[in-house]
Amino acid sequence: MPKRKKLTPSEEIERIRMPRTDEVLGVAEQMFGFDRLRVRCKDGYVRTCRIRGKIRKRLWVRENDVVIVRPWVVQTEKKGDVIYRYTRTQVAWLRKKGIWE
């Protein structure tokens, strides 16, 4: 299996993933275990989120990480799925652009 090329911080910023219309930015507050966590979202809700099965082993989320959350259709204010986690460099870029405060 070939090694993946390590991205420089400038290349990493060029490929940054932005939240879509049905997604919200948030901060991971508390880890519950079993791939579940509490996220304080930018829209004012505190959601109990899970890490999707597709990215469960690839995405390691810790407390105070900035993540993208996709709220569930049924319990929009209470539950959601974690879609993406930002690195420190990406969070700095989001702050500089005024997307994340």
N, C-alpha and C positions, 0 to 999 in steps of 0.2 A: 504494500500500500504506500503510495507516494506521500511525502510530507506536505502539509499545507504551508503556503507562504505566509509568513507573519506580516501583518499589515502595520505600516507606520501610522502614527497618530493622524497625520493629514489624510491618508488614504481611508482610515477608519471613519473620519468625519464625513468624507464624500459619500460614503455608503450608509449613512445613518438612516434608520427606519423611523418615519414619522407616524403618529397615530392617525388612523383613518376616521371617518365620520362616526362609526359605531364603537370606537375605542376611546379610552380615557387614560391619561397619565396618573401615576400614583406612587406612593412610597410604601415599601414593605415595613410594617410596624412590628409584627410579632410572628414568629414561626410556630406552627402548631404540631408539625410532624406529619408524616404520611402525605407529603407534597401539598400541604395546605398552609395558608398564611393569612394574616389580616393585613389589608392594604387600605391606607387613607388616600382616597382618590381626589383629584383636582376639582371634581364637580361637587364636593362637599360630603359625599357618602363614605362610610367605612364599610368595606366589603370583605367577606370571607371568600378568599379566592383559592383556586387549585391550579397547579401547574399541569398543563395539558399533557396527555400521555405521549404525544408525538415528540415533545421536547423534554420530557421528564428527566432523562439521564444526561442530557446535553446542557441543560440550563440550571446552574446552581445559584439560587437566590439567597441572600443574607439580609438581615435587618438593615434598614436605611438605604436599600438599593432602590433606584428609580426604575419602575417597570411600566409596561403598557398592559392595561386590563381591558378585556372585552366583557362587558356585563351580560349576564344571562337574559334571555327573553322573558322568562317566567318571573323571577325574583330580581328585577333590575337593580333595586336599591340595596340588596343584601348580598348577592353572590355574583361571582365572575370568574373568568379564566385569565391567568397570566400568559401573555403572548410573547413578550420580549423583555429583556433586561438590558439597561444601558450601562456602559462602562464609565469610569470616572472621566475620561477624556470626552466622551459623548455628552455627559451631563454638563461639563464645563462649556461645551459648545452650545447646548440648549440654553444655558443661563445667559451666555453672551448674546444670543439671538432674541432673548426675552420670551422664549416659549416656556421655560421652567424657572420659577423664582426661588 
